[in-house]
């Protein structure tokens, strides 16, 4: 039996993540084979409430320091990257709910067992009709679509003289659409992040009422420090935390292998080799330093939100730059660990093999691309950042 929304988040999310850790490990092969999270794993995450962290507390959300959420992503991703990714993805879908009116929010997020998916790519079209919109389109890379109950999908709004193509003057909205209106198209045949089930989804002429269509200028119904947090840079920080979790898994696996692998003949054992010792030391230092900088920059944003202050461009830049640097460092170090470990990295029984695939997939996401570092640099140099999501 699922707990009520108000009962779910009774322990720290990172402690709940530690409870999920072993379940994720024991179902790694099943998750990989299914190309989506194993059913028992989905049920366990539901029970912990980790799919709902981005919601207000009265709907089962966290509503406290987001550094705790970053810790949660890292723990989950160190067990199975697809788990951290799926919880992170749900956080964004729940965060978008801040723009709904309270009645609509209560309706869409009322069931504690529900899972959510989203796509911020404007790959659909929403035609204005009386009372709302008719939505059609096909969205790519919709993570968790097979296990989700509600979808938040972005569309180009057409009609009433609006442009019919993307470009100057185009109007974009996010539309909340139930599972029964969604067709899933099996496209997710990949190496990295295989367990996220990020297939294409299709909607054909589905009516969405006006209240279920929002944009980033819509009023925020529930005003609290968490709902005032910037979506863009916090989403980048979450992606970076996933990468750090994968990095930690690879580092820990290398250390474990060092104690298990005995080299025949006169060659030194793995842990006696200079290169391995150097990589382990470097990994420890970089993981701790990247995590510290990421958490510190997000803690500053949280304090400003608690105090009702407006974020400066430099404060936002600190989160963006810490996120991009943490993510790219994690990718670089996982690659270095993979190379240093030698042939053992080839075998799927070791976490290093999966980590190498997964971390490269994680960094394909647009929220941690190099141009965000350029945007941060603009802020530091007194130039107004131009990225659409820099301040949102």
Secondary structure, 3 states (H helix, E strand, C coil): CCCCHHHHCCCCHHHHHHHHHHHHHHCHHHHHHHCCCCHHHHHHHHHHCHHHCCCCHHHCCCCCCCHHHHHHHHHHHHHCHHHHHHHHHHHHHHHHHHHCCHHHHHHHCCCCCCCEEEEEEEEEEEEEECCEEEEEEEEEEECCHHHCCEEEEEEEEEECCECCCCCCCCEEEEEEEEHHHCEEECCCCCCCCHHHCCEEEEEEEEEEEHHHEECCCCCCCCCCCCCCCCHHHHHHHHHHHHHHHHHHHHHHHHHHHHHHCCCCCCCCCHHHCHHHHHHHHHHHHHHHHHHHHHHHHHHHHHHHHHCCCCCCHHHHHHHHHHHHHHHHHHHHHHHHHHHHHHHHHHCCCCHHHHHHHHHHHHCCCHHHCCHHHHHHHHHHCCCCCCCCCCCC
